[in-house]
Amino acid sequence: MFTRVIFEHSASAFTLVAFVVAAVIYLTISLRTLRLRPADIRRLGDLPFAAPTPPATRESPADPSH
């Protein structure tokens, strides 16, 4: 009986710690993004993709005619 009470208490503590860690990471990324200078935003926007982006087409990729 007592081991179940201890387990339930520790499980909720781990859940709370995981939520706090995720919230801190999300808030840190958001604040760093909001503090970017316009020059940095333009520089990051001009970065190339690692691989060339294929052109957009109207055909579905699962089109059996290809």
N, C-alpha and C positions, 0 to 999 in steps of 0.2 A: 504494500500500500504506500509506504513512504518513498520507495524508489520511483513510483509513477509520478508522485507529486514533484520530486526533484527533477525528473526528466521533463515534465511539462514546463516547469519554470525555466530550465535551461534552454529548451526549444524556443520559447518565446523570447528569451534574451538573445539567442543567436539570430532570430528573425529581426529583432529590433536593431541589432548591430549591423546586419546586412543591409537593412533599409537606410540606416544613417550613412553607411559607407557609399551606397549608390547615390544618395541625395547629395553628398559632399562632392562626389566626382561630377555629377551633372551640373551642380551650381558652379564649380570651378571652371568647367569647360564653357559654360554660358557666360560667366563674367569675363573670362579671357577673350571670348569672341566679341563681346560688346565693347571691350577696351581697345580693339584693333584700330590703328590709324588708317585713314583712307588710302595712303600710299601702300600699306601692307595689304589691304583688301584688293587693290588693283593688281599688285604683284602676285598674290595667291590666285586671283582669278585668271591670270595669264599663263599659269603653269600648264604645260602640255599633259595629255593623258599618257600613260605608260605604253599603251598600244593604240594604233589609229582607230578612231571610232568609225564603224561602218555607216554608210549613208542610210538615211531613213527611207523606207519603201512602204508602199501601201499593201504589199502582199504579206500574208501571214507567214511566219517562219515554218509553220507546219503545213504549208501548201503542198499537196502531193504533185503538182504540175512541175515542180523544180527537181 
